[in-house]
Amino acid sequence: MFNYSIKSPIKILIGLLLFYFNEYFSIMAVKKLESAVVFGSSNNQGNTYNIAHSIADKLKIKLYNLAVYNISNFDYTHQNKSDDFFPLITELIENYGTIIFVTPV
């Protein structure tokens, strides 16, 4: 009777996210706030990466892949002063009004 095309759950999720973010970012563009996507996963070829990359591409915003940064564990003796955490978090806070974190469940 009805001809429905069946889409994968990932495609449906990406479509819903892009619709929501497109509406949200069109409002934010009026306010002149920049946005960024922060991707955190050990698998740079999985579904989570594909979603993060799709969001960043469609919305034309920067994608930060945490796998390329040297971020060490927190320690009380501050042995990690020279890692990439503080420069990265400073850049994110100073330059972006909206930060989208994308991680696997």
C-alpha positions in Angstrom: 0.0 0.0 0.0 2.5 2.6 1.1 6.0 2.9 -0.2 8.3 3.8 2.6 12.0 3.9 2.1 13.8 2.4 5.1 16.8 4.3 6.3 19.4 3.1 8.8 19.1 4.4 12.4 22.4 6.3 11.9 21.1 8.2 8.9 17.9 9.1 10.7 19.9 10.3 13.8 22.2 12.4 11.6 19.2 13.9 9.8 17.5 14.8 13.1 20.7 16.2 14.6 21.4 18.3 11.5 17.9 19.7 11.4 18.1 20.7 15.1 21.6 22.1 14.8 20.7 24.0 11.6 17.8 25.7 13.3 19.9 26.4 16.4 22.9 27.7 14.5 20.9 30.0 12.3 19.8 31.7 15.4 23.3 31.8 16.8 24.7 33.3 13.5 22.5 36.3 14.1 24.2 36.7 17.5 27.6 36.2 15.9 28.7 33.4 18.2 31.0 30.8 16.8 30.5 27.1 17.4 32.8 24.0 17.4 32.5 20.2 17.6 34.8 18.4 20.1 35.1 14.7 19.2 36.5 12.2 21.7 36.9 8.6 20.8 39.7 6.1 20.2 38.0 5.0 16.9 38.4 7.5 14.2 36.5 5.4 11.7 33.3 4.6 13.6 29.8 5.9 13.7 30.5 8.6 16.3 33.2 10.1 14.1 30.9 10.0 11.1 28.2 11.9 13.1 30.8 14.4 14.4 32.3 14.9 10.9 28.8 15.3 9.3 27.7 17.9 11.8 30.9 19.9 11.4 30.8 19.7 7.6 27.1 20.6 7.2 27.3 23.5 9.7 30.7 24.6 8.5 32.2 24.7 11.9 35.5 23.5 13.3 36.0 19.9 14.4 38.5 19.2 17.2 39.6 15.6 17.4 41.0 14.9 20.9 43.0 12.0 19.6 45.5 14.3 17.9 46.1 16.2 21.2 48.5 15.2 24.0 46.3 15.3 27.1 47.5 13.4 30.1 45.7 12.3 33.2 45.1 14.7 36.0 47.7 14.7 38.8 48.1 16.6 42.0 51.8 17.3 41.4 51.1 19.1 38.1 53.5 16.9 36.1 51.1 17.5 33.1 51.8 21.2 32.7 53.2 20.8 29.2 50.3 18.8 27.7 47.7 20.2 25.3 44.8 20.5 27.7 45.2 24.2 28.9 45.9 25.6 25.4 43.0 23.7 23.9 40.4 24.5 26.6 41.5 28.2 26.5 41.0 28.3 22.8 37.6 26.7 23.1 36.4 29.0 25.9 37.8 32.2 24.3 36.6 31.6 20.7 33.3 29.6 20.9 29.9 30.4 22.4 28.7 26.8 21.7 30.7 23.6 22.0 29.2 20.3 20.9 30.8 17.3 22.6 30.5 14.1 20.5 31.6 10.9 22.3 30.5 7.2 22.0 28.1 5.9 24.6 
